[in-house]
Amino acid sequence: FHDDLVGLAVKDETGASVGRVKAVHNFGGGDILELERPGHPSVMIPFSHAAVPVVDLDRDFIQIDTTAAGLVEDEDDDGRARQTQRGKPSSRPRGP
């Protein structure tokens, strides 16, 4: 159930804490998890097997794949963030 996910700790693929599940949304295109992150704005990630490979209700956490969840910025070969077509860095996380 969606209510079982709200409040769960969120860990990345290394086991580091990312935040907590704030809410579960569905705007018609599938379930989306809203994550609250300390010191950062909340983000929404797809609730898919690729983005959330582990849901452990017994241990009260979910594990996310930060790349599949769109939380890793693309970088050019020289290490700079990729620019959008208008020349401004993309401020929106990119999803799968």
Protein Blocks (a to p, Z undefined) as FASTA:
>chain_A
ZZlmgopacddfkopafbdcfbdcdehiaccdddddehiacddddddfklmmbccfknop
acddfklnopaccddfkopacddfkopacfbdcdZZ
